[in-house]
Amino acid sequence: MKNWKIATAGAIALSIAVGVVGLAVYSGVFNIAADDPHSRAIYWLTSTVRARSIAARASNITIPSDLSDPRRIAAGAAEYDEMCSGCHLAPGLEKTEISQGLYPSAPELSRGNDLTPAEQFWVLKHGIKMTGMPAWGPTHDDDLLWDIVAFVQKLPTLSPEQYQTIVKSSGEGHSEMMRHGQKD
C-alpha cells in the first residue's frame, strides 16, 4: 500500500511538471531572442551541457602530431580569416556586427580558450546547436579542419601585425583551398 502511494505521488508530480513545461513551451513565455540573456540557471545548464557534450564526443579523437607545422598553421590562417574572424575576431580586429549580435557570444579565440585540440576539432566539424556555430564537416575535409585547429592554437600568441602577415603569406585563399581539398 505504501509503494502504491509513493508511485501515485510520483506520477502526479511528473504530470504536473510535464504540464508546466508544456504550458511554458506552448505559451511562448520563454523568450528565445538573442538580445535577451539567459537566467543564471539556464546559462549554467546550457554551458554545462555544451562543455560535457563536447568533451565526451571529442574524447576518442586522435590529434595529429604536426599541429605546430608552420605550413599547417599558415593554411589554417587563411581559413580562419575567411570563415571564423567575423564571429571569433582576430588580433587587432574590432567587434563586428555579427559578433555583437550573437548570444551566447562567440569566444574571442585570440584570447585563448579552454578547449583541447580534439574538442576544437569536434566543434569545427559538428558545430554547436543554437549558438550560430556552424558544422564545417559537411563542406570541409578533416585536414582543413585540423589546419584551422593548428592556427587557433597559435592565434593567442600573435600580434595584429603577425596575424596580418601570416594570413597574407598563407598562399591559397579559402576558395582555392576548397577546390583542392573539397569533400566528395
C-alpha positions as CSV (number, residue, x, y, z in Angstrom):
1,M,0.0,0.0,0.0
2,K,2.8,2.4,0.9
3,N,4.6,1.8,-2.5
4,W,1.3,2.5,-4.3
5,K,1.0,5.9,-2.6
6,I,4.6,6.8,-3.5
7,A,4.1,5.7,-7.1
8,T,0.9,7.7,-7.3
9,A,2.5,10.8,-5.8
10,G,5.4,10.4,-8.2
11,A,3.1,10.1,-11.2
12,I,1.1,13.2,-10.1
13,A,4.3,15.2,-9.6
14,L,5.6,14.1,-13.0
15,S,2.3,15.0,-14.6
16,I,2.4,18.5,-13.0
17,A,6.0,19.0,-14.2
18,V,5.1,17.9,-17.7
19,G,2.1,20.2,-17.7
20,V,4.1,23.2,-16.5
21,V,6.8,22.6,-19.1
22,G,4.2,22.1,-21.8
23,L,2.4,25.3,-20.8
24,A,5.8,27.2,-20.9
25,V,6.6,25.8,-24.3
26,Y,3.2,26.4,-25.9
27,S,2.5,29.8,-24.3
28,G,5.8,31.3,-25.6
29,V,6.7,32.5,-22.1
30,F,10.4,31.6,-22.7
31,N,12.0,34.4,-24.7
32,I,14.4,33.0,-27.3
33,A,15.6,36.4,-28.6
34,A,19.4,36.6,-28.9
35,D,19.3,40.0,-27.2
36,D,17.6,38.7,-24.0
37,P,20.3,37.0,-21.8
38,H,19.5,33.7,-20.1
39,S,18.8,33.4,-16.4
40,R,21.8,32.2,-14.3
41,A,20.2,28.7,-14.1
42,I,19.6,28.4,-17.8
43,Y,23.1,29.8,-18.6
44,W,24.7,27.3,-16.2
45,L,22.6,24.4,-17.6
46,T,23.4,25.2,-21.3
47,S,27.1,25.9,-20.6
48,T,27.5,22.6,-18.6
49,V,25.6,20.5,-21.2
50,R,27.7,22.1,-24.0
51,A,31.0,21.5,-22.3
52,R,30.2,17.9,-21.2
53,S,28.8,17.0,-24.6
54,I,31.9,18.3,-26.4
55,A,34.3,16.6,-24.0
56,A,32.5,13.3,-24.3
57,R,32.4,13.3,-28.1
58,A,35.9,14.5,-28.5
59,S,37.5,12.1,-26.1
60,N,38.4,9.5,-28.7
61,I,39.7,11.8,-31.4
62,T,43.3,11.3,-32.3
63,I,45.2,14.6,-32.6
64,P,47.7,14.9,-35.5
65,S,51.3,15.2,-34.4
66,D,52.0,18.1,-36.8
67,L,49.8,20.8,-35.4
68,S,52.9,23.1,-34.9
69,D,53.9,22.7,-38.5
70,P,54.2,26.3,-40.0
71,R,52.6,25.1,-43.3
72,R,49.6,23.7,-41.4
73,I,49.3,26.9,-39.3
74,A,49.5,29.1,-42.4
75,A,46.8,27.1,-44.2
76,G,44.6,27.4,-41.1
77,A,45.2,31.2,-41.0
78,A,43.6,31.6,-44.4
79,E,40.6,29.5,-43.4
80,Y,40.3,31.3,-40.1
81,D,40.5,34.7,-41.6
82,E,37.8,33.9,-44.2
83,M,35.4,31.7,-42.1
84,C,35.9,32.5,-38.4
85,S,37.2,36.0,-37.8
86,G,33.7,37.6,-38.3
87,C,32.4,36.0,-35.2
88,H,35.6,35.0,-33.2
89,L,37.5,38.1,-34.2
90,A,41.3,38.3,-34.6
91,P,44.2,40.3,-33.1
92,G,43.5,44.0,-33.8
93,L,40.0,43.3,-35.2
94,E,37.2,45.3,-33.7
95,K,33.9,43.7,-32.9
96,T,31.8,43.1,-36.0
97,E,28.1,43.5,-36.5
98,I,27.8,39.7,-36.4
99,S,29.9,39.2,-33.3
100,Q,27.9,41.8,-31.4
101,G,24.6,40.1,-32.3
102,L,25.5,36.6,-31.2
103,Y,24.1,35.1,-28.0
104,P,25.8,33.4,-26.5
105,S,28.7,35.5,-27.8
106,A,31.4,33.6,-29.7
107,P,34.6,33.3,-27.8
108,E,37.4,35.7,-28.9
109,L,39.9,33.0,-29.8
110,S,42.8,35.4,-29.9
111,R,42.4,35.5,-26.1
112,G,42.8,31.7,-25.9
113,N,40.1,29.1,-24.9
114,D,39.7,26.2,-22.6
115,L,39.1,23.5,-25.3
116,T,41.6,20.9,-26.2
117,P,42.7,20.5,-29.8
118,A,40.4,17.4,-30.1
119,E,37.5,19.4,-28.7
120,Q,38.2,22.3,-31.1
121,F,38.3,19.9,-34.0
122,W,35.0,18.3,-32.9
123,V,33.3,21.8,-32.6
124,L,34.6,22.8,-36.1
125,K,33.4,19.6,-37.6
126,H,30.0,19.3,-35.9
127,G,29.1,22.9,-34.8
128,I,27.0,23.7,-31.8
129,K,23.2,24.0,-31.8
130,M,21.6,27.3,-31.1
131,T,24.8,29.3,-30.9
132,G,25.5,30.3,-34.5
133,M,28.5,27.9,-34.7
134,P,28.0,26.0,-38.0
135,A,29.1,22.5,-38.7
136,W,32.0,22.7,-41.2
137,G,32.4,19.0,-41.5
138,P,29.8,18.6,-44.4
139,T,31.9,21.0,-46.5
140,H,35.4,20.8,-45.3
141,D,37.6,17.7,-45.0
142,D,39.4,16.8,-41.8
143,D,42.8,18.0,-42.9
144,L,41.4,21.5,-43.5
145,L,39.7,21.4,-40.1
146,W,43.0,20.4,-38.4
147,D,44.7,23.3,-40.2
148,I,42.3,25.6,-38.5
149,V,42.9,24.0,-35.1
150,A,46.6,24.4,-35.7
151,F,46.1,28.0,-36.4
152,V,43.8,28.5,-33.4
153,Q,46.5,27.0,-31.2
154,K,48.9,29.7,-32.4
155,L,46.4,32.6,-32.5
156,P,46.7,33.8,-28.9
157,T,50.5,34.4,-29.4
158,L,50.0,36.7,-32.5
159,S,50.1,40.5,-32.6
160,P,47.8,42.2,-35.1
161,E,50.8,42.6,-37.4
162,Q,51.8,39.0,-37.1
163,Y,48.2,37.9,-37.8
164,Q,48.1,40.0,-41.0
165,T,51.5,38.7,-42.1
166,I,50.6,35.0,-41.6
167,V,47.2,35.5,-43.4
168,K,48.8,37.3,-46.3
169,S,51.6,34.7,-46.6
170,S,49.3,31.7,-46.4
171,G,49.2,31.2,-50.1
172,E,45.9,29.9,-51.2
173,G,42.8,31.7,-50.2
174,H,39.7,29.9,-48.9
175,S,38.2,29.3,-52.4
176,E,41.3,27.7,-53.7
177,M,41.7,25.5,-50.7
178,M,38.1,24.4,-51.0
179,R,38.7,23.5,-54.7
180,H,41.8,21.4,-53.8
181,G,40.5,19.9,-50.6
182,Q,36.8,19.7,-51.3
183,K,34.8,16.8,-49.8
184,D,33.1,14.5,-52.2
